[in-house]
Amino acid sequence: MRWDNLTDSGHARAADAALFDADAVVTRTFDTPEFRGITFHEVRARSILNRVPGASRMPFEWTVNPYRGCTHACVYCFARKTHSYLDLDTGLGFDSQIVVKVNAPELLRRQLASPRWQGEHVAMGTNVDCYQRAEGRYRLMPGIIEALTERANPFSILTKGTLILRDLEPLTRAARVTDVGISVSVGFTDTDLWRTVEPGTPAPERRLDVVRTLGEHGIGVGVLMAPVIPFLGDEPAQLRATVRAVAAAGATSVTPLVLHLRPGAREWFMAWLGRHHPHLVRRYERLYADGAYAPKWYQRRITRQVHDLAREYGIGPAGGTRQARRAAPEKPGATAPEQLSLL
């Protein structure tokens, strides 16, 4: 998929009409503090239900992604590479050039009504966050949730965004008629680390407030403890502080995922590491010498530590509760991977 160059008038033709209508991509900027320096490319998508490739490690088969690019600006975000498919920059461009599928709710409603759709689970927030700042302006998620609710179609949402609380009422309605799984991503509670690696996200304690509030309204929430960042967020005291805070917020489960560095994300993260923690560059090069994932021995060590802490604080890993299973349904016949490819 490629775009023609954006013109001075703010329009471009989508080169692949199977994904975007060929008439125009409308580019907008908004001179408000929360959107300063951010460009929005509004497109009319041709399809919104995306099938996950069979070889994927994802524990679900269908996703909905109303946005591409993310103002959370997490330096490790694995989705950065997807911006290159649009001829957009995977570094600062990923953080500030946001593609908005403005017709997502109406398109989803139409696709769910198709006789070919069998009501499979739909996962959201698995590529970029559907509750990033752009959602505050475009308000696509209420219509998406409503479309799924009308069909009693099971779905799950993974987010770092506190904006999900705006949609508490439609989420509560959905939970009355179908399985709804909510997971909040909180990899650590270290505020200094948060400010440098996740500069556009709500603070970890605000995300845990989301867990607490949803739980108080009868919607159980699991926490994806992701990513656990080697040598910066993996000390036993740091892991303990995070699991303790997750338990205090009333999470139904906690699932640790060690940082992984796919192409696109790897280059951006390593450049950040060289600026902020140059003494760790060689250690990372050794740890990730075999590819995107940390060695299995390291993943197992982190998983064991977090699960031990979870038991100590009275919560279990994902899969230990009905709500946790909703958030990450397994593919038939799938075996549990060492690490899911979510964050």
SULFENWO-V45876 format. One record per residue. N is the residue number from 1. RES is the residue in one letter. NEAR is the number of other ideal C-beta (glycine too) atoms within 10 Angstrom. Layout:
BEGIN
N;RES;NEAR, N;RES;NEAR
END
This chain:
BEGIN
1;M;12, 2;R;9, 3;W;19, 4;D;12, 5;N;7, 6;L;14, 7;T;12, 8;D;5, 9;S;9, 10;G;15, 11;H;13, 12;A;18, 13;R;15, 14;A;22, 15;A;14, 16;D;13, 17;A;11, 18;A;9, 19;L;15, 20;F;24, 21;D;14, 22;A;12, 23;D;11, 24;A;17, 25;V;23, 26;V;16, 27;T;16, 28;R;14, 29;T;12, 30;F;12, 31;D;6, 32;T;9, 33;P;6, 34;E;11, 35;F;19, 36;R;10, 37;G;9, 38;I;19, 39;T;18, 40;F;22, 41;H;22, 42;E;17, 43;V;22, 44;R;18, 45;A;20, 46;R;16, 47;S;13, 48;I;24, 49;L;16, 50;N;15, 51;R;11, 52;V;17, 53;P;8, 54;G;7, 55;A;6, 56;S;13, 57;R;14, 58;M;19, 59;P;24, 60;F;20, 61;E;18, 62;W;18, 63;T;20, 64;V;27, 65;N;22, 66;P;25, 67;Y;23, 68;R;21, 69;G;30, 70;C;26, 71;T;22, 72;H;21, 73;A;18, 74;C;26, 75;V;20, 76;Y;22, 77;C;27, 78;F;23, 79;A;21, 80;R;27, 81;K;17, 82;T;20, 83;H;23, 84;S;14, 85;Y;14, 86;L;23, 87;D;14, 88;L;19, 89;D;16, 90;T;21, 91;G;16, 92;L;11, 93;G;17, 94;F;27, 95;D;24, 96;S;20, 97;Q;18, 98;I;26, 99;V;24, 100;V;23, 101;K;25, 102;V;16, 103;N;19, 104;A;23, 105;P;22, 106;E;13, 107;L;22, 108;L;27, 109;R;17, 110;R;12, 111;Q;15, 112;L;17, 113;A;11, 114;S;9, 115;P;5, 116;R;5, 117;W;14, 118;Q;8, 119;G;12, 120;E;15, 121;H;19, 122;V;24, 123;A;28, 124;M;22, 125;G;28, 126;T;24, 127;N;20, 128;V;25, 129;D;29, 130;C;25, 131;Y;25, 132;Q;22, 133;R;18, 134;A;25, 135;E;23, 136;G;13, 137;R;14, 138;Y;16, 139;R;13, 140;L;22, 141;M;26, 142;P;15, 143;G;18, 144;I;24, 145;I;22, 146;E;16, 147;A;24, 148;L;25, 149;T;19, 150;E;13, 151;R;15, 152;A;12, 153;N;21, 154;P;19, 155;F;26, 156;S;23, 157;I;27, 158;L;24, 159;T;26, 160;K;28, 161;G;26, 162;T;17, 163;L;20, 164;I;24, 165;L;14, 166;R;16, 167;D;19, 168;L;14, 169;E;11, 170;P;17, 171;L;22, 172;T;14, 173;R;13, 174;A;22, 175;A;20, 176;R;10, 177;V;14, 178;T;16, 179;D;18, 180;V;23, 181;G;27, 182;I;25, 183;S;29, 184;V;27, 185;S;24, 186;V;27, 187;G;28, 188;F;23, 189;T;20, 190;D;19, 191;T;10, 192;D;8, 193;L;16, 194;W;20, 195;R;11, 196;T;14, 197;V;25, 198;E;22, 199;P;13, 200;G;16, 201;T;25, 202;P;19, 203;A;15, 204;P;23, 205;E;13, 206;R;13, 207;R;25, 208;L;23, 209;D;16, 210;V;24, 211;V;25, 212;R;14, 213;T;17, 214;L;23, 215;G;17, 216;E;9, 217;H;12, 218;G;9, 219;I;19, 220;G;21, 221;V;28, 222;G;31, 223;V;29, 224;L;26, 225;M;30, 226;A;24, 227;P;27, 228;V;24, 229;I;20, 230;P;17, 231;F;13, 232;L;19, 233;G;21, 234;D;20, 235;E;11, 236;P;9, 237;A;8, 238;Q;18, 239;L;20, 240;R;16, 241;A;15, 242;T;25, 243;V;26, 244;R;14, 245;A;19, 246;V;28, 247;A;17, 248;A;12, 249;A;22, 250;G;16, 251;A;31, 252;T;25, 253;S;25, 254;V;25, 255;T;26, 256;P;27, 257;L;22, 258;V;24, 259;L;27, 260;H;22, 261;L;21, 262;R;18, 263;P;13, 264;G;19, 265;A;22, 266;R;19, 267;E;15, 268;W;22, 269;F;23, 270;M;17, 271;A;13, 272;W;15, 273;L;22, 274;G;12, 275;R;9, 276;H;12, 277;H;14, 278;P;9, 279;H;8, 280;L;16, 281;V;13, 282;R;9, 283;R;13, 284;Y;20, 285;E;11, 286;R;10, 287;L;18, 288;Y;19, 289;A;8, 290;D;9, 291;G;12, 292;A;15, 293;Y;20, 294;A;24, 295;P;16, 296;K;10, 297;W;7, 298;Y;15, 299;Q;19, 300;R;13, 301;R;14, 302;I;21, 303;T;19, 304;R;11, 305;Q;17, 306;V;22, 307;H;18, 308;D;13, 309;L;22, 310;A;24, 311;R;13, 312;E;12, 313;Y;16, 314;G;7, 315;I;23, 316;G;16, 317;P;18, 318;A;24, 319;G;16, 320;G;18, 321;T;17, 322;R;11, 323;Q;22, 324;A;24, 325;R;18, 326;R;22, 327;A;28, 328;A;23, 329;P;18, 330;E;12, 331;K;14, 332;P;6, 333;G;5, 334;A;11, 335;T;6, 336;A;9, 337;P;12, 338;E;14, 339;Q;23, 340;L;19, 341;S;17, 342;L;22, 343;L;21
END
